[in-house]
Amino acid sequence: MTDGVPPPGVPPTAGLPHGNSATGRTEDVPILNIANVLTVLRIALVPVFLVVLFVGDGHDTGWRIGATVVFAVAAITDRIDGQLARKYGLVTEFGKMADPIADKALIGAALIGLSILGDLAWWVTIVIAAREIGITLVRFAVLRHGVIPAGRGGKVKTLVQSFAIGFYLFPLPYEVRFASVTLMGLAVFLTVYTGLDYIVQAIRLRRGSSS
């Protein structure tokens, strides 16, 4: 998205971050829209995912494939609801609050579930969970100074986390398990890197608003 006048053929409201009016307000956008429905569906799928994951001893091949499918469907809704919200001007205050909650609930539930089953080291889950909780607290701490927009790094981080979790969930042959470990290692790196970057931006934002 670029600033200024949109190119020919593009509606004046295209790409606005909030709502579907030139003012960018969300008041006129109904809460009950397809983007928010998908977000709520993602939240509702979290307990379903956990139930499927822990059926039996948690390592039955059929149920693990089922858990992978449920997780994949929930993760895909994250991309779809965001695209729909931006394309059709369906961004609402509820959506802006619920969407990150849905993401963190899904990723957190999957990581904790895998660690409980002994498939993923607890330190990985703790590092990622600590980053997400910490950044959420930082976001609230600097809210009165301004909002730090979601960067490309954060989106890539979430994508890599999802793929890494998917690889751990799916009953892959032992010979290719290195792919899961490699992806999760990259996910941890991006998690820490983007977290530090966010903190730096928060400090700059706070200093800038105070000067």
C-alpha positions as CSV (number, residue, x, y, z in Angstrom):
1,M,0.0,0.0,0.0
2,T,1.3,3.5,-0.9
3,D,0.4,6.9,0.5
4,G,-1.4,9.5,-1.4
5,V,-3.9,9.1,-4.3
6,P,-4.6,5.5,-5.3
7,P,-3.8,4.4,-8.8
8,P,-6.5,4.5,-11.5
9,G,-9.1,1.8,-11.0
10,V,-8.5,1.4,-7.3
11,P,-11.3,2.7,-5.0
12,P,-10.4,5.6,-2.7
13,T,-11.0,3.5,0.3
14,A,-8.9,0.5,-0.9
15,G,-6.2,-0.5,1.6
16,L,-7.5,1.7,4.5
17,P,-6.4,0.1,7.8
18,H,-9.8,0.6,9.5
19,G,-13.3,0.2,8.2
20,N,-14.5,1.0,4.7
21,S,-14.9,4.8,4.9
22,A,-12.5,7.5,3.9
23,T,-12.2,8.4,7.6
24,G,-10.8,5.0,8.4
25,R,-13.3,4.6,11.2
26,T,-14.5,1.1,12.3
27,E,-17.8,2.2,13.8
28,D,-19.7,1.6,10.5
29,V,-18.4,-1.9,10.0
30,P,-20.7,-4.6,11.5
31,I,-19.0,-6.9,14.1
32,L,-20.7,-9.9,12.5
33,N,-18.8,-10.2,9.3
34,I,-17.0,-13.0,7.5
35,A,-13.5,-11.9,8.8
36,N,-14.6,-11.9,12.4
37,V,-16.5,-15.2,12.0
38,L,-13.3,-16.8,10.8
39,T,-11.4,-15.4,13.7
40,V,-13.9,-16.7,16.2
41,L,-13.9,-20.1,14.4
42,R,-10.1,-20.2,14.9
43,I,-10.5,-19.7,18.6
44,A,-13.3,-22.4,18.7
45,L,-11.0,-24.8,16.9
46,V,-8.3,-24.6,19.6
47,P,-10.1,-26.9,22.1
48,V,-11.1,-29.2,19.3
49,F,-7.5,-29.4,18.2
50,L,-6.4,-30.3,21.7
51,V,-9.0,-33.0,22.1
52,V,-7.9,-34.6,18.9
53,L,-4.2,-34.3,19.7
54,F,-4.6,-36.0,23.1
55,V,-6.9,-38.9,22.0
56,G,-5.4,-42.1,23.3
57,D,-1.7,-41.7,24.1
58,G,-1.3,-38.7,21.8
59,H,0.8,-40.7,19.3
60,D,-1.8,-42.6,17.3
61,T,-1.0,-42.1,13.7
62,G,-4.6,-41.5,12.6
63,W,-5.4,-39.0,15.3
64,R,-2.1,-37.2,14.8
65,I,-3.0,-36.7,11.2
66,G,-6.4,-35.5,12.3
67,A,-4.8,-33.0,14.8
68,T,-2.6,-31.8,12.0
69,V,-5.5,-31.2,9.7
70,V,-7.4,-29.3,12.4
71,F,-4.4,-27.1,13.1
72,A,-3.8,-26.5,9.4
73,V,-7.5,-25.4,8.9
74,A,-7.3,-23.0,11.9
75,A,-3.9,-21.6,10.7
76,I,-5.3,-21.0,7.2
77,T,-8.2,-19.0,8.6
78,D,-5.7,-16.6,10.0
79,R,-4.5,-15.7,6.5
80,I,-8.0,-15.7,5.0
81,D,-9.6,-13.4,7.6
82,G,-6.9,-10.9,7.3
83,Q,-7.1,-10.7,3.5
84,L,-10.9,-10.4,3.6
85,A,-10.8,-7.7,6.3
86,R,-8.3,-5.6,4.2
87,K,-9.9,-6.2,0.8
88,Y,-13.5,-5.5,1.8
89,G,-12.9,-3.0,4.6
90,L,-14.1,-5.3,7.3
91,V,-11.6,-4.3,10.0
92,T,-13.2,-3.8,13.4
93,E,-12.0,-3.0,16.9
94,F,-13.2,-6.5,17.9
95,G,-11.2,-8.1,15.0
96,K,-8.0,-6.1,15.9
97,M,-8.3,-7.5,19.5
98,A,-9.5,-11.0,18.8
99,D,-7.2,-11.9,15.9
100,P,-3.9,-11.8,17.8
101,I,-5.6,-13.6,20.7
102,A,-6.7,-16.3,18.3
103,D,-3.2,-16.6,16.9
104,K,-1.5,-16.9,20.3
105,A,-4.1,-19.3,21.6
106,L,-3.6,-21.7,18.6
107,I,0.2,-21.5,18.6
108,G,0.5,-21.7,22.4
109,A,-1.9,-24.6,22.7
110,A,0.0,-26.6,20.0
111,L,3.4,-25.9,21.6
112,I,2.3,-26.8,25.1
113,G,0.5,-29.9,23.8
114,L,3.6,-31.1,22.0
115,S,5.8,-30.5,25.0
116,I,3.4,-32.4,27.3
117,L,3.5,-35.3,24.9
118,G,7.3,-35.2,25.0
119,D,7.7,-34.4,21.3
120,L,9.0,-30.9,21.8
121,A,11.5,-29.6,24.3
122,W,9.9,-27.4,27.0
123,W,12.5,-24.7,26.6
124,V,11.3,-24.1,23.1
125,T,7.7,-23.6,24.3
126,I,8.9,-21.4,27.2
127,V,11.0,-19.1,24.9
128,I,8.2,-18.6,22.4
129,A,5.5,-18.2,25.1
130,A,7.7,-15.7,27.0
131,R,8.2,-13.7,23.9
132,E,4.6,-13.5,23.0
133,I,3.5,-12.6,26.5
134,G,6.3,-10.1,26.9
135,I,5.6,-8.3,23.6
136,T,1.9,-8.2,24.5
137,L,2.8,-6.4,27.7
138,V,5.1,-4.1,25.9
139,R,2.3,-3.3,23.4
140,F,0.0,-2.2,26.2
141,A,2.8,-0.3,27.9
142,V,3.4,2.0,24.8
143,L,-0.2,2.1,23.6
144,R,-0.7,5.7,24.8
145,H,2.4,6.8,22.9
146,G,1.3,5.1,19.6
147,V,0.8,1.9,17.8
148,I,3.7,-0.1,16.3
149,P,2.4,-1.6,13.1
150,A,2.9,-5.3,12.4
151,G,6.0,-5.8,10.4
152,R,6.9,-8.4,7.7
153,G,9.2,-10.1,10.2
154,G,6.4,-10.8,12.6
155,K,4.3,-12.3,9.8
156,V,7.1,-14.5,8.6
157,K,7.7,-15.5,12.2
158,T,4.1,-16.7,12.6
159,L,4.2,-18.5,9.3
160,V,7.4,-20.4,10.1
161,Q,6.0,-21.2,13.6
162,S,2.9,-22.7,12.0
163,F,4.9,-24.8,9.5
164,A,7.3,-26.0,12.2
165,I,4.4,-27.0,14.4
166,G,2.7,-28.8,11.5
167,F,5.8,-30.8,10.9
168,Y,6.0,-31.8,14.6
169,L,2.3,-32.7,14.6
170,F,2.4,-34.9,11.5
171,P,3.7,-38.4,12.0
172,L,6.7,-38.1,9.8
173,P,9.2,-41.0,9.4
174,Y,12.1,-40.7,11.8
175,E,14.6,-40.3,8.9
176,V,13.1,-36.9,8.0
177,R,12.6,-35.6,11.5
178,F,15.6,-33.2,11.0
179,A,13.3,-31.1,8.8
180,S,11.0,-30.5,11.9
181,V,14.0,-29.6,14.1
182,T,15.4,-27.3,11.5
183,L,12.1,-25.4,11.0
184,M,11.6,-25.1,14.7
185,G,15.1,-23.8,15.2
186,L,14.4,-21.1,12.6
187,A,11.1,-20.4,14.3
188,V,12.8,-19.8,17.6
189,F,15.4,-17.6,16.0
190,L,12.7,-15.4,14.3
191,T,10.7,-15.3,17.5
192,V,13.6,-13.9,19.5
193,Y,14.8,-11.6,16.7
194,T,11.4,-10.0,16.0
195,G,10.8,-9.7,19.7
196,L,14.0,-7.7,20.2
197,D,13.2,-5.6,17.2
198,Y,9.7,-4.8,18.6
199,I,11.3,-3.7,21.9
200,V,13.7,-1.4,20.0
201,Q,10.7,0.1,18.1
202,A,8.8,0.5,21.4
203,I,11.7,2.4,23.0
204,R,12.0,4.7,20.0
205,L,8.3,5.3,20.0
206,R,8.3,6.2,23.6
207,R,11.3,8.5,23.4
208,G,9.9,10.2,20.3
209,S,6.5,10.9,21.9
210,S,8.3,12.2,25.0
211,S,10.6,14.7,23.2
